Amino acid sequence: MKAVRVGLLGCGTVGGGVVKLMRRNAAMLAARLGARLELAAVADRSLKPDPSLGLYAELITRDAQALVTRPDIDVVVELFGGLEPAQSLILKALAAGKDVVTANKALLAERGDVIFKAAVKSGRFIGFEASVGGGIPIIRTLREALAADRQRAVYGIVNGTCNYILSTMAENGSEFADVLAAAQRSGLAEADPTLDVGGHDAAHKLALLVTLAFGVALRPSQVHTEGITRITLQDIAYAREFGFTVKLLAIAKHEDGAIEARVHPTMVPSRHLLASVNGAYNAIYIQGEALGSTMYFGLGAGEMPTATAVVADILEIARMRLAGATEASDHALGYPYSAIKPAKVKPMDRIACEYYLRFMAEDKPGVLGRIASVLGRHKISIASMIQQERAPQVPVVMRTHESQERDLRRALAEIHRRKIVKTEPVFIRIEERL
Ligand SMILES: NC(=O)c1ccc[n+]([C@@H]2O[C@H](COP(=O)([O-])OP(=O)(O)OC[C@H]3O[C@@H](n4cnc5c(N)ncnc54)[C@H](OP(=O)(O)O)[C@@H]3O)[C@@H](O)[C@H]2O)c1
């Protein structure tokens, strides 16, 4: 039986899962492929041999640079993470005629232009299914299963840490800082959680989804990005009263040739499927012109879920290698690389949606009237309102009709500047028509 040989860079959480899955399912994978998938080498700076997993001392190396050019290796699987040395190693592997699999969304989102171009030049393939949605097969779905349709919009819950924090806050009534600390203790959040709770990880993933869905290139810096650190229990409770659930959504819409791309806390109707995606689960909800809406749901991270996506990529590449495909690389993003042009991005000022607003106002006659008058002057109309208990400081909470972001920001700045309210007004965007 022929063999396709795999060199692994990084044997941490995901790499460890890949080793286990390739070993556990070796017979089935060989049956599917008609050839053996063999682990030829693992480069990792801290890995110790573990014969129970087939990780014998002779498979382990500290020399990643040498691994990626070894003539007996066909596919290089990059699971180091980070930008360097991951990028240089991938480029070196491609130049040496290896196909590459990676789960590194940060690298692909930031340096995809260099990497995909190099893959095309070398005629090799880049598999990156695990980079968005972990085990959810969303890359292949957009690239192949939905390829006949024109996509209108993508809404993703693509960061499990944020989703876990927001759903635990809502469920247990605990504040953000307490839930984050507990998530860090249990390993659900990183020691430095900035990339996750700041929304940047979701922005990396959205940049990749935009290319697959709309065929244009988008840099993460072009995604309007807000994290979840300012979300309070009070806002989650008011959202519930209005019939909404707060989620960190990665949103991309394609309209009139321009792309709207944003990551921010969003109120979604509590009856919507996305509102029921809780804990560390991910979901991607796609609106297509011909198909209508579909949703893809599952675990977006973790050892074995992510490993399933990596090994499926290895299998796909192994099939292409065995079939002798040499120009396969040019469909990794669903379009020939040369056809992917920079996205025309709609400025945030020009987006329109409904808004949730919360003001902390003194309980004095006229305050509400002054707020409403500034909003009205800026063409913001109020759809409904909650004003509760009497106290020196009372929350005034509103839901607006659809408004322009530019008008809303001007109105809130004026309310703040004229000291009509005591603290900076809070606003959260609502996606009512999902
Ligand atoms: N974890 C998930 O659930 C998940 C989900 C989707 C995508 N991903 C992506 O998958 C990739 C890997 O994530 P992971 O969670 O598996 O990371 P991880 O647990 O930190 O594993 C990385 C492994 O590679 C080693 N390593 C890193 N840089 C190295 C270098 N320069 N030389 C030698 N060894 C090096 C690390 O060694 P040390 O431990 O000594 O640093 C570690 O053993 C990342 O790009 C991540 O974004 C992860």
The ligand as an SDF file (V2000), in Angstrom:
LIG
                    3D

 48 52  0  0  0  0  0  0  0  0999 V2000
   -6.5200   25.0800   20.7280 N   0  0  0  0  0  0  0  0  0  0  0  0
   -7.5800   25.1160   19.9320 C   0  0  0  0  0  0  0  0  0  0  0  0
   -8.6490   24.6520   20.3060 O   0  0  0  0  0  0  0  0  0  0  0  0
   -7.4560   25.6970   18.5460 C   0  0  0  0  0  0  0  0  0  0  0  0
   -8.6010   25.7780   17.7360 C   0  0  0  0  0  0  0  0  0  0  0  0
   -8.5010   26.2630   16.4270 C   0  0  0  0  0  0  0  0  0  0  0  0
   -7.2740   26.6970   15.9730 C   0  0  0  0  0  0  0  0  0  0  0  0
   -6.1750   26.6480   16.7950 N   0  0  0  0  0  0  0  0  0  0  0  0
   -4.8880   27.1020   16.2550 C   0  0  0  0  0  0  0  0  0  0  0  0
   -4.0200   25.9810   16.2070 O   0  0  0  0  0  0  0  0  0  0  0  0
   -2.6820   26.3980   16.4170 C   0  0  0  0  0  0  0  0  0  0  0  0
   -2.0870   25.6000   17.5710 C   0  0  0  0  0  0  0  0  0  0  0  0
   -2.8440   25.8460   18.7410 O   0  0  0  0  0  0  0  0  0  0  0  0
   -2.6690   24.9700   20.0600 P   0  0  0  0  0  0  0  0  0  0  0  0
   -3.7940   25.3500   20.9520 O   0  0  0  0  0  0  0  0  0  0  0  0
   -2.4780   23.5430   19.7190 O   0  0  0  0  0  0  0  0  0  0  0  0
   -1.3130   25.5940   20.6470 O   0  0  0  0  0  0  0  0  0  0  0  0
   -0.3690   24.9730   21.7670 P   0  0  0  0  0  0  0  0  0  0  0  0
   -1.1370   24.0580   22.6470 O   0  0  0  0  0  0  0  0  0  0  0  0
    0.3680   26.1120   22.3740 O   0  0  0  0  0  0  0  0  0  0  0  0
    0.6560   24.0780   20.8990 O   0  0  0  0  0  0  0  0  0  0  0  0
    1.7250   24.6010   20.1670 C   0  0  0  0  0  0  0  0  0  0  0  0
    2.8870   23.6350   20.3450 C   0  0  0  0  0  0  0  0  0  0  0  0
    3.9290   24.0270   19.4520 O   0  0  0  0  0  0  0  0  0  0  0  0
    5.1320   24.2540   20.2050 C   0  0  0  0  0  0  0  0  0  0  0  0
    5.8430   25.3620   19.5810 N   0  0  0  0  0  0  0  0  0  0  0  0
    5.3650   26.5990   19.3340 C   0  0  0  0  0  0  0  0  0  0  0  0
    6.2940   27.3380   18.7010 N   0  0  0  0  0  0  0  0  0  0  0  0
    7.3890   26.5360   18.5530 C   0  0  0  0  0  0  0  0  0  0  0  0
    8.6730   26.7330   17.9890 C   0  0  0  0  0  0  0  0  0  0  0  0
    9.0170   27.8920   17.4560 N   0  0  0  0  0  0  0  0  0  0  0  0
    9.5330   25.6980   18.0100 N   0  0  0  0  0  0  0  0  0  0  0  0
    9.2080   24.5040   18.5590 C   0  0  0  0  0  0  0  0  0  0  0  0
    8.0040   24.2530   19.1270 N   0  0  0  0  0  0  0  0  0  0  0  0
    7.0930   25.2680   19.1170 C   0  0  0  0  0  0  0  0  0  0  0  0
    4.6530   24.6080   21.5930 C   0  0  0  0  0  0  0  0  0  0  0  0
    5.6730   24.3900   22.5370 O   0  0  0  0  0  0  0  0  0  0  0  0
    5.5950   25.1840   23.9560 P   0  0  0  0  0  0  0  0  0  0  0  0
    4.4290   24.5920   24.6850 O   0  0  0  0  0  0  0  0  0  0  0  0
    6.9080   24.8960   24.5850 O   0  0  0  0  0  0  0  0  0  0  0  0
    5.3720   26.6270   23.6280 O   0  0  0  0  0  0  0  0  0  0  0  0
    3.4650   23.6670   21.7610 C   0  0  0  0  0  0  0  0  0  0  0  0
    3.8710   22.3680   22.1410 O   0  0  0  0  0  0  0  0  0  0  0  0
   -2.7450   27.9010   16.6540 C   0  0  0  0  0  0  0  0  0  0  0  0
   -2.5060   28.5770   15.4340 O   0  0  0  0  0  0  0  0  0  0  0  0
   -4.1740   28.1350   17.0950 C   0  0  0  0  0  0  0  0  0  0  0  0
   -4.6500   29.4440   16.7980 O   0  0  0  0  0  0  0  0  0  0  0  0
   -6.2430   26.1620   18.0620 C   0  0  0  0  0  0  0  0  0  0  0  0
  1  2  1  0
  2  3  2  0
  2  4  1  0
  4  5  1  0
  4 48  2  0
  5  6  2  0
  6  7  1  0
  7  8  2  0
  8  9  1  0
  8 48  1  0
  9 10  1  0
  9 46  1  0
 10 11  1  0
 11 12  1  0
 11 44  1  0
 12 13  1  0
 13 14  1  0
 14 15  2  0
 14 16  1  0
 14 17  1  0
 17 18  1  0
 18 19  2  0
 18 20  1  0
 18 21  1  0
 21 22  1  0
 22 23  1  0
 23 24  1  0
 23 42  1  0
 24 25  1  0
 25 26  1  0
 25 36  1  0
 26 27  1  0
 26 35  1  0
 27 28  2  0
 28 29  1  0
 29 30  1  0
 29 35  2  0
 30 31  1  0
 30 32  2  0
 32 33  1  0
 33 34  2  0
 34 35  1  0
 36 37  1  0
 36 42  1  0
 37 38  1  0
 38 39  2  0
 38 40  1  0
 38 41  1  0
 42 43  1  0
 44 45  1  0
 44 46  1  0
 46 47  1  0
M  CHG  2   8   1  16  -1
M  END
$$$$
